[in-house]
Amino acid sequence: MIVSGCNLYTGIYTVIHTSGGIISRMEEIKDRPVQETDPILSRGFVDAQVNGYKGVDYSGQDLTEKKILTLIDALAKSGTLRHIPTIITNSQERIEENLTIIREAVEHNPRIRQAIAGIHVEGPYISADDGPRGAHDPLFVRDPDIGELSRWQEAAGGLLKLVTIAPERAGSIAFIQEARKMGIAVALGHCNPTKEQIEAAVDAGATISTHLGNGSHALLPRLKNPIWEQLANDGLYAGVISDGFHIPPSVLKVYSRAKGLDKIILVSDVALLGGYEPGIYNWGNIEVEVFSDGHLGLPGSPYLAGAGHLLDWDIPLFRKASGVSLLESVKLATTNPVVALRLGGHKGNFQVGEKADLIVFQDDEVRLKIHSYCHGLVEEALFKEENQ
């Protein structure tokens, strides 16, 4: 495969050759001025929170290896070449079963193995209150259980990288400490903790806020609230859904200034109805509308029902809201999740001899238009119309 364009990391027009899944050659054409219409060469995006997409649900009873592969191929067309499947609040049996399905798929299928960077269990150790609980089933919400965590990691074959909990729940501090000993990162989310509870959780080893600003009460105290406290805590990365529906652009700008770009991770938090045509669908026992702009909500109400957009949409929106550069915004969905979750993999400029991990896209204020991608032995050229 041969691709060319403006190298995002150097600003120089570059030609990259791949062979056998490896970058075999790079040519910098320094005397060729970069033009505004040139495609851009970048690392593939890493989405640290994918619940599902186009009818595939990582928490569903019908999860299979084939469905996981379908989801991976759909994400790649948006520039996301690696992601972290997210299993939400459920019974111990369902969580263990789906962890096992993902682990077996990773072990069996090389394409799945290179695309899945780890697994995230979001809940069930979250707030039981309406608002912070979000759409999680209250039947399964419970206190942290270290024994249960050990069984999760055994079922996942060591792939469990992240668990989201509410730090105000009984036993949370001991749970965080034990999770860190097991090499599992802990995030605070779907919670309503005090400043002291947040600080205790960070001291115990929590390092991330799950989709900061979402999974909370609709009305909060003006100044003393968990969003401000997590934003101000330098020990926490902030996971952010920058689709324009979950967080207003003005708040994204504030996040970028207050938290700092090195501490923000852009996540899609996309759900199984993401990518569907506009219409009303049954999602379990509730009706969900896919609107013409792609967002998901409860029909006839202002309430969201998960996320419907991917990082090719979220990155330019964050960039526009915050005023940062394209390179800085892309790092929030490439370098930052790799560093925060210790996922391994390449960061920064391309190098000859490394495994190919690249996308070619056209910059756009609304949605990045992916032209092609290469991830190891998987290469595909795409028609621009597929991303419009």
VMD Tcl script that draws the C-alpha trace (Angstrom):
set ca {
  {0.00 0.00 0.00}
  {1.26 3.49 -0.82}
  {-0.33 6.57 0.75}
  {0.66 10.20 0.63}
  {-0.33 13.49 2.18}
  {0.60 15.98 4.85}
  {2.21 14.19 7.80}
  {0.23 15.44 10.81}
  {3.31 15.18 13.04}
  {5.84 17.02 10.86}
  {3.73 19.18 8.56}
  {5.74 17.82 5.60}
  {4.24 16.17 2.52}
  {5.15 12.50 2.94}
  {4.80 9.25 1.00}
  {4.50 6.09 3.13}
  {4.92 2.57 1.75}
  {3.67 -0.47 3.65}
  {4.49 -4.11 2.99}
  {3.40 -7.14 4.98}
  {1.76 -4.89 7.55}
  {4.97 -2.95 8.20}
  {5.99 0.57 7.20}
  {8.75 -0.27 4.74}
  {9.64 3.15 3.39}
  {9.00 6.86 3.99}
  {9.78 9.73 1.68}
  {9.56 13.36 2.78}
  {8.96 15.66 -0.19}
  {10.24 18.84 1.43}
  {10.23 20.88 -1.78}
  {6.54 20.11 -2.34}
  {4.46 22.79 -0.56}
  {1.61 21.40 1.52}
  {-1.77 22.55 0.24}
  {-4.98 23.01 2.16}
  {-6.71 20.32 0.09}
  {-4.02 17.68 0.73}
  {-5.09 14.61 2.70}
  {-3.56 14.14 6.15}
  {-1.60 11.14 7.43}
  {-2.22 10.29 11.07}
  {-2.15 7.49 13.60}
  {-5.43 5.59 13.82}
  {-7.78 6.72 16.57}
  {-8.06 4.83 19.86}
  {-11.57 4.94 21.32}
  {-11.49 4.12 25.03}
  {-15.26 3.67 25.36}
  {-17.31 1.74 22.82}
  {-20.54 0.18 24.10}
  {-21.58 -1.06 20.66}
  {-22.33 0.16 17.15}
  {-24.69 -0.58 14.26}
  {-26.69 -3.17 16.19}
  {-23.78 -4.84 17.97}
  {-23.92 -4.55 21.77}
  {-20.95 -5.53 23.95}
  {-23.38 -6.02 26.86}
  {-25.92 -7.98 24.85}
  {-26.96 -11.60 25.16}
  {-26.28 -12.21 21.47}
  {-22.62 -11.13 21.33}
  {-20.49 -13.28 19.01}
  {-17.06 -13.18 17.43}
  {-18.65 -12.47 14.05}
  {-20.51 -9.46 15.44}
  {-17.35 -8.13 17.07}
  {-15.53 -8.34 13.74}
  {-18.41 -6.49 12.02}
  {-18.18 -3.73 14.62}
  {-14.40 -3.46 14.22}
  {-14.67 -3.05 10.46}
  {-17.37 -0.38 10.86}
  {-15.25 1.57 13.36}
  {-12.22 1.42 11.07}
  {-14.13 3.27 8.37}
  {-14.35 6.20 10.79}
  {-10.62 6.13 11.54}
  {-10.87 4.20 14.83}
  {-8.40 1.33 14.50}
  {-8.21 0.35 18.18}
  {-10.88 0.53 20.84}
  {-11.88 -0.65 24.29}
  {-15.17 -2.57 24.44}
  {-17.34 -1.38 27.31}
  {-19.65 -3.72 29.21}
  {-22.15 -1.87 31.37}
  {-23.97 -2.73 34.60}
  {-25.41 -6.24 34.50}
  {-25.52 -9.50 36.40}
  {-22.27 -11.19 37.37}
  {-23.11 -14.01 34.98}
  {-23.71 -11.71 31.99}
  {-20.56 -9.70 32.60}
  {-18.43 -12.83 32.93}
  {-19.97 -14.44 29.86}
  {-19.37 -11.41 27.65}
  {-15.84 -10.94 28.98}
  {-15.22 -14.56 28.00}
  {-16.69 -14.06 24.51}
  {-14.45 -11.06 23.89}
  {-11.37 -12.83 25.25}
  {-11.97 -15.91 23.09}
  {-12.52 -13.71 20.02}
  {-9.23 -11.93 20.70}
  {-7.41 -15.24 21.09}
  {-8.94 -16.74 17.94}
  {-8.99 -13.86 15.46}
  {-5.82 -11.82 14.64}
  {-7.90 -8.95 13.27}
  {-9.82 -8.69 16.54}
  {-6.61 -9.09 18.53}
  {-4.97 -6.03 17.00}
  {-8.14 -3.91 17.21}
  {-9.14 -4.52 20.84}
  {-6.79 -2.78 23.25}
  {-8.45 -3.99 26.44}
  {-11.88 -4.14 28.10}
  {-13.78 -1.66 30.28}
  {-16.51 -2.64 32.75}
  {-18.63 0.45 33.49}
  {-20.51 -0.38 36.66}
  {-22.23 -2.14 38.34}
  {-20.53 -0.38 41.27}
  {-22.17 2.97 40.56}
  {-24.73 5.29 42.16}
  {-28.22 3.88 42.53}
  {-29.77 7.36 42.32}
  {-31.72 8.55 39.31}
  {-29.52 10.88 37.32}
  {-26.03 9.64 38.20}
  {-27.10 6.07 37.42}
  {-27.99 7.08 33.86}
  {-29.49 4.29 31.77}
  {-27.90 1.52 33.83}
  {-30.33 -1.09 35.16}
  {-30.97 -0.40 38.88}
  {-31.64 -4.11 39.44}
  {-27.92 -4.87 39.14}
  {-26.34 -1.83 40.82}
  {-24.31 -2.95 43.83}
  {-21.29 -2.24 46.06}
  {-17.75 -3.00 44.85}
  {-16.70 -6.64 45.21}
  {-13.02 -7.52 44.97}
  {-13.78 -11.22 44.53}
  {-16.06 -10.41 41.63}
  {-13.33 -8.26 40.06}
  {-10.91 -11.18 40.24}
  {-13.41 -13.42 38.44}
  {-13.86 -10.73 35.77}
  {-10.14 -10.57 35.11}
  {-9.91 -14.36 34.97}
  {-12.76 -14.48 32.44}
  {-11.09 -11.67 30.45}
  {-7.75 -13.45 30.40}
  {-6.02 -10.31 31.67}
  {-7.68 -8.00 29.12}
  {-9.61 -6.01 31.72}
  {-7.95 -2.58 31.69}
  {-10.53 -0.26 33.25}
  {-13.42 -0.33 35.73}
  {-15.75 2.60 36.43}
  {-17.09 2.95 39.96}
  {-18.81 5.48 42.24}
  {-16.30 6.34 44.98}
  {-19.07 7.04 47.50}
  {-20.13 3.39 47.57}
  {-19.11 1.22 50.53}
  {-15.78 -0.53 50.06}
  {-14.70 1.59 47.11}
  {-11.30 2.62 48.49}
  {-10.15 -0.92 49.22}
  {-11.50 -1.95 45.80}
  {-9.50 0.77 44.01}
  {-6.33 -0.22 45.83}
  {-6.77 -3.89 44.93}
  {-7.63 -3.11 41.30}
  {-4.43 -1.09 40.93}
  {-2.42 -4.02 42.32}
  {-4.00 -6.14 39.58}
  {-2.95 -3.63 36.92}
  {-6.51 -2.39 36.31}
  {-7.17 1.35 36.04}
  {-10.11 2.74 37.98}
  {-12.33 5.57 36.78}
  {-14.90 7.62 38.68}
  {-18.24 7.81 36.93}
  {-22.02 7.64 37.32}
  {-21.46 9.02 40.78}
  {-22.26 11.85 43.18}
  {-19.28 11.97 45.55}
  {-18.09 14.68 47.90}
  {-14.76 16.44 47.45}
  {-13.31 14.27 50.22}
  {-14.51 11.05 48.58}
  {-12.97 12.09 45.24}
  {-9.67 12.93 46.90}
  {-9.64 9.62 48.80}
  {-10.30 7.71 45.57}
  {-7.47 9.49 43.76}
  {-5.12 8.86 46.70}
  {-6.09 5.17 46.48}
  {-5.21 5.06 42.77}
  {-8.17 6.24 40.67}
  {-6.86 8.04 37.57}
  {-9.76 8.83 35.22}
  {-13.20 10.43 35.16}
  {-15.61 8.53 32.93}
  {-17.37 10.91 30.48}
  {-17.01 13.90 32.80}
  {-20.17 16.00 32.95}
  {-22.45 13.11 32.06}
  {-23.83 10.44 34.38}
  {-24.73 13.05 37.00}
  {-27.74 14.87 38.43}
  {-29.31 17.34 36.00}
  {-29.23 20.02 38.72}
  {-26.16 20.45 40.93}
  {-24.98 22.96 43.54}
  {-23.56 25.97 41.74}
  {-19.98 25.70 43.02}
  {-19.58 22.66 45.24}
  {-20.27 19.70 42.98}
  {-18.41 16.58 41.76}
  {-17.88 17.88 38.22}
  {-15.88 20.90 39.38}
  {-13.95 18.77 41.88}
  {-12.96 16.19 39.28}
  {-12.08 18.90 36.77}
  {-9.82 20.58 39.32}
  {-8.11 17.37 40.47}
  {-4.76 17.06 38.68}
  {-4.65 13.33 39.39}
  {-7.55 12.57 37.05}
  {-7.71 12.32 33.29}
  {-11.08 13.47 31.95}
  {-12.91 11.25 29.50}
  {-15.02 13.57 27.35}
  {-17.83 12.93 24.84}
  {-17.37 15.84 22.44}
  {-20.28 15.14 20.09}
  {-21.96 18.49 20.80}
  {-24.97 16.84 22.44}
  {-23.54 15.51 25.69}
  {-21.39 18.56 26.46}
  {-22.00 22.09 25.08}
  {-19.14 23.64 23.09}
  {-18.60 26.33 25.75}
  {-18.05 23.64 28.39}
  {-15.62 21.80 26.11}
  {-13.62 25.02 25.89}
  {-13.59 25.34 29.68}
  {-12.50 21.70 30.04}
  {-9.62 22.22 27.61}
  {-8.36 25.25 29.56}
  {-8.93 23.94 33.09}
  {-7.90 20.30 32.74}
  {-5.21 20.83 30.11}
  {-4.84 18.93 26.85}
  {-2.49 16.30 28.32}
  {-5.27 15.18 30.68}
  {-8.23 14.87 28.28}
  {-9.29 11.70 26.47}
  {-11.91 11.96 23.74}
  {-14.29 8.99 23.76}
  {-17.32 8.29 21.61}
  {-19.30 6.28 24.20}
  {-21.17 5.06 21.12}
  {-24.10 2.67 21.64}
  {-25.55 -0.14 19.53}
  {-28.01 2.17 17.70}
  {-25.19 4.43 16.58}
  {-24.87 4.43 12.79}
  {-28.54 3.51 12.23}
  {-30.77 5.39 9.82}
  {-33.08 8.00 11.41}
  {-36.17 6.45 12.98}
  {-37.58 4.97 16.18}
  {-36.21 1.65 17.38}
  {-36.79 -0.66 20.33}
  {-33.75 -0.89 22.59}
  {-34.65 -3.54 25.13}
  {-37.81 -2.31 26.80}
  {-37.56 1.32 25.69}
  {-38.07 3.23 22.47}
  {-35.10 5.22 21.19}
  {-35.09 7.69 18.32}
  {-32.15 8.10 15.96}
  {-32.44 11.71 14.87}
  {-31.50 13.11 11.48}
  {-28.29 14.58 12.96}
  {-27.29 11.14 14.26}
  {-27.81 11.65 17.97}
  {-29.86 9.21 20.06}
  {-32.70 10.27 22.36}
  {-35.99 9.31 23.92}
  {-38.82 10.21 21.50}
  {-40.66 13.40 22.38}
  {-38.21 14.39 25.11}
  {-34.92 16.29 25.47}
  {-33.20 13.26 27.03}
  {-30.30 11.46 25.37}
  {-30.16 7.68 25.04}
  {-26.47 7.06 24.54}
  {-24.11 8.40 21.89}
  {-24.52 7.97 18.16}
  {-21.35 9.56 16.78}
  {-17.75 8.38 16.46}
  {-14.39 10.10 16.82}
  {-14.35 11.31 13.21}
  {-17.19 13.61 14.31}
  {-16.02 14.32 17.87}
  {-12.45 15.41 17.04}
  {-13.32 18.35 14.75}
  {-16.09 19.48 17.10}
  {-13.69 19.56 20.07}
  {-11.13 21.36 17.95}
  {-13.62 24.03 16.92}
  {-15.00 24.50 20.45}
  {-11.61 24.69 22.17}
  {-9.60 26.48 19.47}
  {-6.75 23.96 19.57}
  {-4.86 22.66 16.53}
  {-5.71 19.54 14.56}
  {-2.62 17.79 15.92}
  {-3.53 18.67 19.51}
  {-7.11 17.42 19.09}
  {-6.02 14.16 17.42}
  {-3.62 13.46 20.30}
  {-6.62 13.35 22.63}
  {-7.85 10.28 20.74}
  {-4.47 8.65 20.06}
  {-1.60 9.42 22.44}
  {-3.61 10.25 25.57}
  {-5.65 7.03 25.89}
  {-2.54 4.96 25.18}
  {-0.62 6.73 27.95}
  {-3.46 6.92 30.47}
  {-4.40 3.24 30.18}
  {-0.90 1.91 29.42}
  {-2.17 0.22 26.29}
  {1.12 0.01 24.45}
  {1.49 0.94 20.81}
  {3.01 3.72 18.80}
  {2.75 7.41 19.59}
  {3.79 10.40 17.53}
  {5.53 10.35 14.16}
  {5.72 7.27 11.95}
  {8.88 5.16 11.83}
  {10.20 2.79 9.18}
  {10.06 -0.80 10.43}
  {7.10 -0.41 12.77}
  {3.72 -2.09 12.35}
  {1.51 0.03 10.12}
  {-1.00 2.06 12.11}
  {-2.21 4.91 9.96}
  {-5.21 6.62 8.49}
  {-5.53 9.04 5.60}
  {-8.23 11.65 5.97}
  {-9.46 14.96 4.66}
  {-9.82 17.64 7.31}
  {-13.29 19.11 7.74}
  {-15.02 21.24 10.36}
  {-17.98 18.85 10.65}
  {-16.62 15.33 10.14}
  {-13.25 14.01 9.10}
  {-13.50 12.21 5.77}
  {-11.52 8.98 5.95}
  {-9.91 8.04 2.64}
  {-8.05 4.89 3.64}
  {-6.53 3.07 6.57}
  {-3.84 0.50 7.25}
  {-3.56 -1.46 10.48}
  {-1.04 -4.26 10.24}
  {-2.10 -6.52 7.38}
  {-5.53 -4.91 7.11}
  {-5.64 -2.25 4.40}
  {-8.66 -0.59 2.84}
  {-9.32 2.37 0.57}
  {-12.69 4.02 1.09}
  {-14.94 6.15 -1.07}
  {-15.37 9.62 0.40}
  {-19.15 9.29 0.12}
  {-19.13 6.61 2.82}
  {-18.21 9.23 5.41}
  {-20.53 12.03 4.32}
}
mol new
graphics top color blue
foreach p $ca { graphics top sphere $p radius 0.5 }
foreach p [lrange $ca 0 end-1] q [lrange $ca 1 end] { graphics top cylinder $p $q radius 0.2 }
display resetview
